[in-house]
Structures are given as structure tokens and as C-alpha cells.
């Protein structure tokens, strides 16, 4: 995972992977407060609907991720300004990063689709270890809420494997 800071919905700028920690980076196709801004046919695009459900499931499991020292980040190609009202309305406790210029998309060759005159990320999740190595990829994601529990299980298993053996 490259070292890269992206702007977030809260006005801050964050590294895409928390330095020295496990990070779950969830790519969301749409992260805007105005559902009417989605292009016609959005609900029929495989993997497009479900951003709010996935985001709030991460929010609801935030304590479980934090208990393992795992940072959560969302990634969108929406501008921070477009994502801010959505993230605030949902009470998200983690940053929604904006890759509106496709810097990370290009660096990692993340899958996108074009709809409504702009590019959107395909829904996927990256599990990144403290050494910035992607240890797991969830793609495609058919169940946005279920994928959050799967990401948590992946991290827990990785943390369990990395614990020193006890005698």
C-alpha cells in the first residue's frame, strides 16, 4: 500500500493506511448525502447500492475494530464536500477519504465503473497489515453489511496468527 494522504469528509487529511496498525479500507461506489445525485439506474448496477448500509455497519462495529487496534477508513471518488453531509448525518466515526483525482485508484489499479458522467469505485475492501501489505481483498462484495463482519473476522484471524506463541 503506498504512503498516500487523501482529504477526508471532516476537513482532515489521512494516510490511506494507519501507520503501524492494521487498517480496513472499504471502497464505496457512492458516498453522498443526496441520493438524487445518483445516476439513473443506480439501483440496478451490481454492487452500487448499499453504501449507507455498509458505512453504518462499520460505524456500529467500530468498538470491535478499535479493540483490536484496527483503523477503519472508507474510500470514495466523491469530493470531501459531497461526502461530508452524508458522513455527518450517519454519525460516522472514521474518515471517508476522497480519491476524486484517482490517485490511489491509479496506484493500485482499483476497479471502477462509469455512470452518470463520472467514475465510481467498485465496492471492495482491503485489509492492510502494519507493514502496509494488503493481506486480504474482498471483491466482489454482494452483501455490503455482511462484508463488514467478514472483514472483522479476517483481521481477528490475522491478529491471532501474529500473536507470539505462549508456553
Steps between C-alpha positions, in 0.01 A plus 500: 500500500657828403544773756240749387298764679154578369252768607207385711141603562594660833747747348802294608751310294582137581741234387305230316645245745549587867878495562601202713147359529271265320265692273176407331445716192147471362446636148149638457348573157289788627538701819285807464215643702282564199360171375350690206853563376543134412466429129191342354507125547735515803298236685545258210881533480647190669679605819402867482220525759578439865750769601290627789440147631869410478614831653261477794595136561866609528384776734304253712798263526756779556569394858577145390746620237656747747535229766735319262689818418353506150445829319201529267500722194242542225610596151286677243548691178252761626641832608542560875234768472252255347579227756495723810122539548450127443773399747381751758135396467602137553724586796801327351791478741767432236620708206341482158796562272460665162689362203327738262825535302538119478847499658454180702273353234783539250778389735322177596303455178176485695193407297260775404189546289368802316146620569331837495794665327762408761704213635404307812693238694371147488420381851796321654688480829875482558645367826844653548756387759725732705775457238267643233453166326151415377421170673147449373266635233125468506375527143242484369276584793140390463400558863621846617404449868624140510834602353570710811470197726721307257763776511492492880544121496794530258674752724433300816647189337806693382549646848465156655762356262739786573488460879815346646458139606443460872672223690 
